Structure formats: C-alpha cells, structure tokens
Amino acid sequence: MEKFIKPNSSKGLQKLLGDIAYTLEQAAIVSITDPRGTIQYANEKFEKLSKYPLKELIGANQRIVNSDYHDASFFKEMWATIGSGKTWRGDIRNQAKDGSYYWVDTTIVPFLNDKGKPKPYQYVSIRYDITARKLMEEEIRKNAELYEIITTNASDFIAIIDRDGKFQYLSPSFENLLGYSLDSLYSDTLYSILYKKDRQKVERKIAQFKGFHRKAIGLEYSMLDVKGGLHVMEAKLNEVRGSIDYEDQLLVVMHDVTERVKSEEKIKHLVYNDQLTSLMNRNSFREQLALAFERAKTRKQVFALVHINIDRLRYANDLLGHEAGDYLLSMVGERLKKKTGPESLLARIAGDEFAFIVTGLSDETEIYNYAEEIRLYLEQPIQVGQQTYSLSISCGISMYPEHANQPSELVTKATLALGKVKTRGGSDSEMYEHGTSKMSLERILLENEMRKSIQQQHFYLEYQPKVFLGTGELTGVEVLVRWNHPDLGVIPPMKFIPLAEETKIIVSLGEWILREVCKQAAAEIEAGEFCKFAVNVSTVQMKEEGFADSVLSILEEFQVPANMLELELTESSFMDTEGMKESIQKLRSIGITVAIDDFGTGYSTFSYIKELPADTLKIDMAFVRDILENENSQAIVKAIVTLADTAGLNVVAEGIELNEQAKMLYNLGCREGQGYYFGRPTTLLEAKKANYNSSEINKKM
C-alpha cells in the first residue's frame, strides 16, 4: 500500500481500500466465510449467479452451492491448503438454486489472527464466472474425442499423401483395416500397399493433378492388408486447399466396398446362374444363344437347340419329398454336363426344364440320335437314399437354319416339338416339323373350348358297372366324364383330361362332375334305389385348399348320404403332403370310401399297403390283361389280394374282358371286378342292368 499512499495518511488508505472493494464488487463474485465455511458476506454477483437470495446465502454453509461434481479428496486438499494459511486457487463447478451448473475460477485467501499460533479466522473468496469457457473447453474435448472415435471406427479412411505417394497423414482407421501400425505406414507410400495390378492405374491418376488438371477424381483399387488379404477401396482424390502445412499435397478419402463388390458378384451370379445346378439360367442362356446364333450366321454353320423337360416331376416330389426332387434335378444337371462337355452351352431354364446347344453336327439324323442318346442316359435309374428312381424325359429339337432365322424362333420351334412329345405321353424325342405350330394353336383352342364347355353343359357322364365276382351282383358304378363338343365332336378323355390337369381346369370340371353325381344319387334315393358312385379325383383337385369341405358341402346340398360316394385317387395322392392325407382322413371319417386307382403301377411298395388311408385297391388292368399267360402278373395279383386282406382292404380288378380272366381273378381271391366283360361305360340305367347271378357267371366262365 505504501506505493500508493503517503505514510500516516489513514484517509488515503481508506479511500484506496474502498476503491479496491468497489472494483471487486463490480468485477468478481465475492464472499466471506468463517473458519467453518459459514457465509458471513456475499455480494450481488454471488446472489445473481447462484440464484439464491442474499437472505438464504447469509448464514448458510458454503456447501449450499456444492454440485457433487468434485470428489472428497478435492475439498480435503483445498481445506488443508487454506487451513495452513496458504492461498488456494482452482476451478470449481457449483450448482445454482434452480439446479443449473456454473463454473467459477476461485481464489480463497485465509485471514490469520495475531494471537499465539496463527489460525484463519475468516476466508475471503474471489470468484470469476468461467462457465462459457468451460463449456467451450468441454465442446472442444468432446469434438476431439468424437474425431478420434470417428477416424478410428468410421468406414471412411482418410489419408494425405505427397506427389510421390508418401503418407503425410493417416486416420487411425487404417490400422484397424489393414493391421499395419501407423508408424510403419508413415515410412512408406500408398503404392506399397496397393494390389500389384492397380498400382500403375493409381500412379497415372495422381499424375493427372500436375499442371492444370486439378478437379477431384474418383477411382477404385484394391489394397493389401498385413495378412495379404484384399480390400476393394472406392476413393476420391482431391488437392488439399487452404492449408499451409499440407500445401500442394493430395487428400485421399477412401471407403471399403469389399462387401458391396462381393454382393454385386453374388447378385450377378444369381442373375445368370441357377443355384441348384450351377448351370446357366434362362437369362444367361438367352444371351449366349443370341451370340451362338450370330456366330453360326457369320460362319454359315449349322447348330441345334435341344429343349428338355422332366415328365411329371411333381410325382417324384410327392413320393420322395422336395429335397429328393431337388437332388434329382441336380443329378440331371450333372449328367447333362458329363454328356455335353464342359464347353457346351447348357442351362436350366425353368423348374423342370433344361436346354443345350448342339454344334459340330450338321445332319438332322445325327443331331436327333445325339439328343436321344442323352435323353436315354438321363432316364437311367438314380439312387435316392435307399431306393432307385427312374425319370421320364422328353426332348424337343430345332435346327438353325432349317427351322428358324431368329433365336426366339428357334426356341419356339424346340418348345413346339417338345409339346408334341408331351401330347404322346412324354419319354421321347421329337425334331421340329413344319406345321407343329398349328398343333399348338389346336391345344390353345382346346383349352378355351374346355372352359366354355363346362359352362355350356357340353360334358356328360357315363357309368361302368362294378360287380361282385362270386354272385354277379352289382356293387356300384364308376363315373366317367365325356366331352361332346357341338363343333369338334366327341373328344376322348386321354386328350382332354391331361390338359385339364395341366391348366387346373380339372378343379372346376371336377366340381361339376361331383354335383352331377350327387344330383343323380338324390334321384336314386327318391326312387327308393341305392347305388354307390365311384368318382375319379385328380391330385390337382386334392391340393386345392378346402377340397374336403367342398365335397361335404355338395353332399349336404343334395342330401346324399356319404356311403353312396367313393372317391378314386391315384397313389401319388397318398404320398403327398400331410395336408392331403388329413383331407382324405376327413372324408373317410364321415363315411365316404376311398379307393386307390391303378394300384401297382405307381409308387407304393406292397409293404406300404397297411399304412394307406384307403378302403379299396383297384388292380391296374396291366396285370389283368395278361393274367392268363403271365405268371408274374398272377403272383402280383395274389400278393396284392393277400396283403389287402391282411389290411382289411377291398380289392377290385379293372379291365376284365374275358370270363377266363374273371374266373382266375376270383380264384386268386379278388372279389370285385369291372371291365367290358360286364359292361362298357353307358347310361346309369343300362349300367344297373349288368346284374349277373353266379350261375350265369360260371356259365360264361
């Protein structure tokens, strides 16, 4: 003080102290506490910043503004300092009355007494609000931490290189990606970690930044990690601007697109390849066929297209399951690859369809024989688990330039030839013949007319009698659908039934048949008669959701008892999904009987008979036709009858045409039969007249 006032001038000292106090009041937060921390004085700035009124501050402990931010050791050190008479300086975070926080730069000065051992009798605290500075420091700290997190973990990789490719800066993420330490990379160049085939390309791009070409450019290259793995990088190269330290250097921002590139390659593979067989798919084959077409046209060569279809593959799926069906498809693919060679254009173009191109042969007969050889090879038995399965294969063949001048036309002609094979039942090869397209138009016409004929009542029913072989008594009739078109005439079932199943017209046709049968059954009841009607049901119908409920609904509509109806199903219906078996059981549970039609030619083994949810087995006419001279047929019929008796199933023999056949079947244990011997399909009235007594049968035998 002596520097500012004259000695013995108390008035000057008082004025000076007043000025200092006023200045502190205006500039700082001032408080005075006793040795225990009780506030004795607080200025307006303290009141304003803490949001406590002076009357609440005076007499309160300094802890009133404690925020619990600092731990106990912080305050212990502070009290130890000021308790020893030393001044303490530090930053403290306090809490205002409204719960908000504020930071103060704090200086605490202890005032000591003069008696004995000096001890503080009060503390004067001078504080400055540094909340804004602290928030800025916290923001900077967070940003720095965030930058560290981003650069370490971000998918982008940032580097600054000089014109020679030497690294000047690397984001920490490089270390995670490549496994190299950053220090080792700083001593190297970008080119040293590039995949060899990309180095020259990248060097050329970097050279473009010399002279006047300074626009950002994009490029893609592969980098090698410490283990030799490749990482495909998508990079943007630009010149560093606005920096003194990195002037005339290049900023490289990279993104690891390895997974994207792999996905693109996978998608490309999916687009152009069949996943089950690894053969080309339809899209890829179409492109390759167009190229082959152009080559043949330029070189004036002959080549052929072979279109293959697996006949009735769904039956294999029904019998063996879809996994086995997939295995059969893959085996067809493998066999085709083996027979056509590794360089052949071979594809799976649909679920059960394949196609390949034949080159090097020019003669139509040679090409046909080659395709037929492959077809027969594909039909050889395939081992599936514990059993073997033989596929039926159909082939359609077309030739360039004999049959077509465009790829699409070549495909159409091969498909038409294939369709011709299918109409014959499949399992054959066919070379396209001019005029086949007319046959395809006939098929389309037939389909359209079939749909209309259901509505216009062009279908009608015939009935074939079934008799008990021991007495000749009529046991029922089998219902057979016929089609008499007003313009096309009578169309045989073997021509329209497969088409109806393929197009699902069989669903609506089958419903019409069932309604007509129930209508006839209701008439029988009204006339006091009883006749059991056996109705053929396609697997296609059985697969329709709600089929069983539909049958029950029609029976209820016409008030027909369930025991007047029998449904004849193919063996494949019993080998299908659990849902179909449940439908069959549901129908049987109300009294409808179920027969397995054409038994012995399908997929069941004799040992499986006991497990079938059926009431009757109908022995296929193939065994009846030669039963008089074929001992194998006799043995098979005897085995079926024996096992059926064991399982409690009835047996009906189909296709009986001779009394000798009827007699032998009866002697082998078969109790029911049907065929031309007892009556051809006719009206119900005529069918019911086929009632032979046992003596008449024996006479005819």
Secondary structure in CASP SS format (residue, H / E / C, confidence):
PFRMAT SS
TARGET T0000
AUTHOR 0000-0000-0000
METHOD secondary structure of the structure
MODEL  1
M C 1.00
E C 1.00
K C 1.00
F C 1.00
I C 1.00
K C 1.00
P C 1.00
N C 1.00
S C 1.00
S H 1.00
K H 1.00
G H 1.00
L H 1.00
Q H 1.00
K H 1.00
L H 1.00
L H 1.00
G H 1.00
D H 1.00
I H 1.00
A H 1.00
Y H 1.00
T H 1.00
L H 1.00
E H 1.00
Q H 1.00
A H 1.00
A C 1.00
I E 1.00
V E 1.00
S E 1.00
I E 1.00
T E 1.00
D C 1.00
P C 1.00
R C 1.00
G C 1.00
T E 1.00
I E 1.00
Q E 1.00
Y E 1.00
A E 1.00
N C 1.00
E H 1.00
K H 1.00
F H 1.00
E H 1.00
K H 1.00
L H 1.00
S H 1.00
K C 1.00
Y C 1.00
P C 1.00
L H 1.00
K H 1.00
E H 1.00
L H 1.00
I C 1.00
G C 1.00
A C 1.00
N E 1.00
Q H 1.00
R H 1.00
I H 1.00
V H 1.00
N E 1.00
S C 1.00
D C 1.00
Y C 1.00
H C 1.00
D C 1.00
A H 1.00
S H 1.00
F H 1.00
F H 1.00
K H 1.00
E H 1.00
M H 1.00
W H 1.00
A H 1.00
T H 1.00
I H 1.00
G H 1.00
S C 1.00
G C 1.00
K C 1.00
T C 1.00
W E 1.00
R E 1.00
G E 1.00
D E 1.00
I E 1.00
R E 1.00
N E 1.00
Q E 1.00
A C 1.00
K C 1.00
D C 1.00
G C 1.00
S C 1.00
Y E 1.00
Y E 1.00
W E 1.00
V E 1.00
D E 1.00
T E 1.00
T E 1.00
I E 1.00
V E 1.00
P E 1.00
F E 1.00
L E 1.00
N C 1.00
D C 1.00
K C 1.00
G C 1.00
K C 1.00
P C 1.00
K C 1.00
P E 1.00
Y E 1.00
Q E 1.00
Y E 1.00
V E 1.00
S E 1.00
I E 1.00
R E 1.00
Y E 1.00
D E 1.00
I C 1.00
T H 1.00
A H 1.00
R H 1.00
K H 1.00
L H 1.00
M H 1.00
E H 1.00
E H 1.00
E H 1.00
I H 1.00
R H 1.00
K H 1.00
N H 1.00
A H 1.00
E H 1.00
L H 1.00
Y H 1.00
E H 1.00
I H 1.00
I H 1.00
T H 1.00
T H 1.00
N H 1.00
A C 1.00
S C 1.00
D E 1.00
F E 1.00
I E 1.00
A E 1.00
I E 1.00
I E 1.00
D C 1.00
R C 1.00
D C 1.00
G C 1.00
K E 1.00
F E 1.00
Q E 1.00
Y E 1.00
L E 1.00
S C 1.00
P C 1.00
S H 1.00
F H 1.00
E H 1.00
N H 1.00
L H 1.00
L H 1.00
G C 1.00
Y C 1.00
S C 1.00
L H 1.00
D H 1.00
S H 1.00
L H 1.00
Y H 1.00
S C 1.00
D C 1.00
T E 1.00
L H 1.00
Y H 1.00
S H 1.00
I H 1.00
L E 1.00
Y C 1.00
K H 1.00
K H 1.00
D H 1.00
R H 1.00
Q H 1.00
K H 1.00
V H 1.00
E H 1.00
R H 1.00
K H 1.00
I H 1.00
A H 1.00
Q C 1.00
F C 1.00
K C 1.00
G C 1.00
F C 1.00
H C 1.00
R C 1.00
K C 1.00
A C 1.00
I E 1.00
G E 1.00
L E 1.00
E E 1.00
Y E 1.00
S E 1.00
M E 1.00
L E 1.00
D C 1.00
V C 1.00
K C 1.00
G C 1.00
G C 1.00
L E 1.00
H E 1.00
V E 1.00
M E 1.00
E E 1.00
A E 1.00
K E 1.00
L E 1.00
N E 1.00
E E 1.00
V C 1.00
R C 1.00
G C 1.00
S C 1.00
I C 1.00
D C 1.00
Y C 1.00
E C 1.00
D C 1.00
Q C 1.00
L E 1.00
L E 1.00
V E 1.00
V E 1.00
M E 1.00
H E 1.00
D E 1.00
V C 1.00
T H 1.00
E H 1.00
R H 1.00
V H 1.00
K H 1.00
S H 1.00
E H 1.00
E H 1.00
K H 1.00
I H 1.00
K H 1.00
H H 1.00
L H 1.00
V H 1.00
Y H 1.00
N E 1.00
D C 1.00
Q C 1.00
L C 1.00
T C 1.00
S C 1.00
L C 1.00
M E 1.00
N C 1.00
R H 1.00
N H 1.00
S H 1.00
F H 1.00
R H 1.00
E H 1.00
Q H 1.00
L H 1.00
A H 1.00
L H 1.00
A H 1.00
F H 1.00
E H 1.00
R H 1.00
A H 1.00
K H 1.00
T H 1.00
R H 1.00
K C 1.00
Q C 1.00
V C 1.00
F E 1.00
A E 1.00
L E 1.00
V E 1.00
H E 1.00
I E 1.00
N E 1.00
I E 1.00
D E 1.00
R C 1.00
L H 1.00
R H 1.00
Y H 1.00
A H 1.00
N H 1.00
D H 1.00
L H 1.00
L H 1.00
G C 1.00
H H 1.00
E H 1.00
A H 1.00
G H 1.00
D H 1.00
Y H 1.00
L H 1.00
L H 1.00
S H 1.00
M H 1.00
V H 1.00
G H 1.00
E H 1.00
R H 1.00
L H 1.00
K H 1.00
K H 1.00
K H 1.00
T H 1.00
G C 1.00
P C 1.00
E C 1.00
S C 1.00
L C 1.00
L E 1.00
A E 1.00
R E 1.00
I E 1.00
A E 1.00
G C 1.00
D C 1.00
E E 1.00
F E 1.00
A E 1.00
F E 1.00
I E 1.00
V E 1.00
T C 1.00
G C 1.00
L C 1.00
S C 1.00
D C 1.00
E H 1.00
T H 1.00
E H 1.00
I H 1.00
Y H 1.00
N H 1.00
Y H 1.00
A H 1.00
E H 1.00
E H 1.00
I H 1.00
R H 1.00
L H 1.00
Y H 1.00
L H 1.00
E C 1.00
Q C 1.00
P C 1.00
I E 1.00
Q E 1.00
V E 1.00
G C 1.00
Q C 1.00
Q E 1.00
T E 1.00
Y E 1.00
S C 1.00
L C 1.00
S E 1.00
I E 1.00
S E 1.00
C E 1.00
G E 1.00
I E 1.00
S E 1.00
M E 1.00
Y E 1.00
P C 1.00
E C 1.00
H C 1.00
A C 1.00
N C 1.00
Q C 1.00
P H 1.00
S H 1.00
E H 1.00
L H 1.00
V H 1.00
T H 1.00
K H 1.00
A H 1.00
T H 1.00
L H 1.00
A H 1.00
L H 1.00
G H 1.00
K H 1.00
V H 1.00
K H 1.00
T H 1.00
R C 1.00
G C 1.00
G C 1.00
S C 1.00
D C 1.00
S E 1.00
E E 1.00
M E 1.00
Y C 1.00
E C 1.00
H C 1.00
G C 1.00
T H 1.00
S H 1.00
K H 1.00
M H 1.00
S H 1.00
L H 1.00
E H 1.00
R H 1.00
I H 1.00
L H 1.00
L H 1.00
E H 1.00
N H 1.00
E H 1.00
M H 1.00
R H 1.00
K H 1.00
S H 1.00
I H 1.00
Q H 1.00
Q C 1.00
Q C 1.00
H C 1.00
F E 1.00
Y E 1.00
L E 1.00
E E 1.00
Y E 1.00
Q E 1.00
P E 1.00
K E 1.00
V E 1.00
F E 1.00
L C 1.00
G C 1.00
T C 1.00
G C 1.00
E C 1.00
L E 1.00
T E 1.00
G E 1.00
V E 1.00
E E 1.00
V E 1.00
L E 1.00
V E 1.00
R E 1.00
W E 1.00
N E 1.00
H E 1.00
P C 1.00
D C 1.00
L C 1.00
G E 1.00
V E 1.00
I E 1.00
P C 1.00
P H 1.00
M H 1.00
K H 1.00
F H 1.00
I H 1.00
P H 1.00
L H 1.00
A H 1.00
E H 1.00
E H 1.00
T H 1.00
K C 1.00
I H 1.00
I H 1.00
V H 1.00
S H 1.00
L H 1.00
G H 1.00
E H 1.00
W H 1.00
I H 1.00
L H 1.00
R H 1.00
E H 1.00
V H 1.00
C H 1.00
K H 1.00
Q H 1.00
A H 1.00
A H 1.00
A H 1.00
E H 1.00
I H 1.00
E H 1.00
A C 1.00
G C 1.00
E C 1.00
F C 1.00
C C 1.00
K C 1.00
F E 1.00
A E 1.00
V E 1.00
N E 1.00
V C 1.00
S C 1.00
T H 1.00
V H 1.00
Q H 1.00
M H 1.00
K H 1.00
E C 1.00
E C 1.00
G C 1.00
F H 1.00
A H 1.00
D H 1.00
S H 1.00
V H 1.00
L H 1.00
S H 1.00
I H 1.00
L H 1.00
E H 1.00
E H 1.00
F C 1.00
Q C 1.00
V C 1.00
P C 1.00
A H 1.00
N H 1.00
M H 1.00
L E 1.00
E E 1.00
L E 1.00
E E 1.00
L E 1.00
T C 1.00
E H 1.00
S H 1.00
S H 1.00
F H 1.00
M C 1.00
D C 1.00
T C 1.00
E H 1.00
G H 1.00
M H 1.00
K H 1.00
E H 1.00
S H 1.00
I H 1.00
Q H 1.00
K H 1.00
L H 1.00
R H 1.00
S H 1.00
I C 1.00
G C 1.00
I C 1.00
T E 1.00
V E 1.00
A E 1.00
I E 1.00
D E 1.00
D E 1.00
F E 1.00
G C 1.00
T C 1.00
G C 1.00
Y C 1.00
S C 1.00
T C 1.00
F H 1.00
S H 1.00
Y H 1.00
I H 1.00
K H 1.00
E H 1.00
L C 1.00
P C 1.00
A C 1.00
D C 1.00
T E 1.00
L E 1.00
K E 1.00
I E 1.00
D C 1.00
M H 1.00
A H 1.00
F H 1.00
V H 1.00
R H 1.00
D C 1.00
I C 1.00
L C 1.00
E C 1.00
N C 1.00
E H 1.00
N H 1.00
S H 1.00
Q H 1.00
A H 1.00
I H 1.00
V H 1.00
K H 1.00
A H 1.00
I H 1.00
V H 1.00
T H 1.00
L H 1.00
A H 1.00
D H 1.00
T H 1.00
A H 1.00
G C 1.00
L C 1.00
N E 1.00
V E 1.00
V E 1.00
A E 1.00
E C 1.00
G C 1.00
I C 1.00
E C 1.00
L C 1.00
N H 1.00
E H 1.00
Q H 1.00
A H 1.00
K H 1.00
M H 1.00
L H 1.00
Y H 1.00
N H 1.00
L C 1.00
G C 1.00
C C 1.00
R C 1.00
E E 1.00
G E 1.00
Q C 1.00
G C 1.00
Y C 1.00
Y C 1.00
F C 1.00
G C 1.00
R C 1.00
P C 1.00
T E 1.00
T C 1.00
L H 1.00
L H 1.00
E H 1.00
A H 1.00
K H 1.00
K C 1.00
A C 1.00
N C 1.00
Y C 1.00
N C 1.00
S H 1.00
S H 1.00
E H 1.00
I H 1.00
N H 1.00
K H 1.00
K H 1.00
M C 1.00
END
